[in-house]
């Protein structure tokens, strides 16, 4: 790695983290847990970045108890004051945008532009949450009874558990946490075991602000660890809401466990996202949207473009244009801004990528851009692969599954209704897009008979959601909504209130009960 592309890991010391091995925190307090070490290896060069202690069951228990006590205080702080604390966190993130973005890129493997962009998402959600802190609105309703008033109000839920994935190691945590904090909740975060240092860095940034504002210990808690910690969170009746991001398999396990105790779960799971290309599409606009959607984060976004449903009249031309575009991709160190594509997260991901290519070929798919592992000194980590493109049929079993890798499928269609049917005919329902200049086509796609996804775009790709809109999907994507719009409501409990300001006690529905 060149000097210009170096990651400044010293900024963790600047944040005041004296013991980088500690992986459990309740805010300012860091616990030297007795759990196993999590080794954080960079997929960029294979280097060991650091070791982080996992939380034990005892560490977890201690953390929950501190969080519960913190909630008793934090919920009583006026929401605009909570918003002011979040505003200061946003300012602190601006100061650390460069080193934190570089750490995200180095520990996870996404391009530096995307690493910086992820930190910008954190800043943006802080700004959104600040405004929200003065807009936690309820409703007022007319009562059927004289001298009565009805209204609804929202109260904090309590302790919110957050389980995040490696592909967005900081932004998704911020989406949940900043909203939960202005709502009056406290949070316990289990970052991905593949990106523990990103979690530690975020906790230290937040701790600086919390200390200055005398925020109670336990409002922001961090518990590094693997599956066992996630199971403890999911099964804990003291935690009313679990927000989990990851695979559909993981989400089903979390949902089952949380539902078993009648808790709430907010799930952001897999995506199998498609772009429909119609005959009226602007092909020059299509190519960058498709390529970024398919190869950004090396195909490891839940919103990555997996399927390209193309009108049969455009298939030949689009194949030519895509082949040309893919030939221009630079693959290598993601901290080098001349590169478009970095590595997959680890060797397991590489194996799944290779297995998928084999399955596509076995099923009769024809690759127009071949995949494979890249070898050589600059690819020494063994995690660099070639983005691939294949012509397939939508009904192929492998196409029905999400592969977290840069593999794009081209699927021809004849009629728009067929294209929409194929797009919807997968178990997942996260993001979707149509490229068209025909208003009737775009409106059909956005209608109730169109895309069945939580996100439906026109003339943009499937990736790159803004924080102002609610983010999430349907079917096996889990049904959760995070970030903007009214997603804040999931972090609160709704209460209906009826006030009698008269001297009589009339009953609803005209019921008589005389004593």
Buried (B, 14 or more C-beta within 10 A) or exposed (E): BEEEBEBBBEBBEEBEBEEBBBBBBBBBBBBEBEBEBBEBBBBBBBBEBBBBBBBBEEBBEBBBEBBBBBBEBBBEBEBEEBBBBBBBBBEBBBEBBBBBBBBBBBBBBBBBBBBBBBBBBBBBBBBBBBEBBEEBEEEEEEBEBEEBBBBEBBEBBBBBBBBBBBBBBBBBBBBBBBBBBBBBBBBBBBBBBBBBBBBBBBBBBBBBBBEEBEBBBBBBBBBBBBEBBBBBBBBBEEBBBBBBBBBBEBBBBBBEBBEEEEBBBBBBBBBBBBBBBBBBBEEEBBBEBBBBBBBBBBBBBBBBBBBBBBBEEBBEEBBEBBEEBBEEBEBBBBBBEEBBBBBBBBBEBBEBBBEBBEBBEEBEBEBBBEBEBBEEEBBEBBBBBBBBBBBBEBEBEBBEBBBBBBBBBBBBBEEBEBBBEBBBEBEBBBBBBBBBBBEEBBEBBBEEEBBBBBBBBBBBBBBBBEBEBBBBBBBBBBBBBBBBEEBBBBBBBEEEEEEBEEEEEBEEEEEEEEE
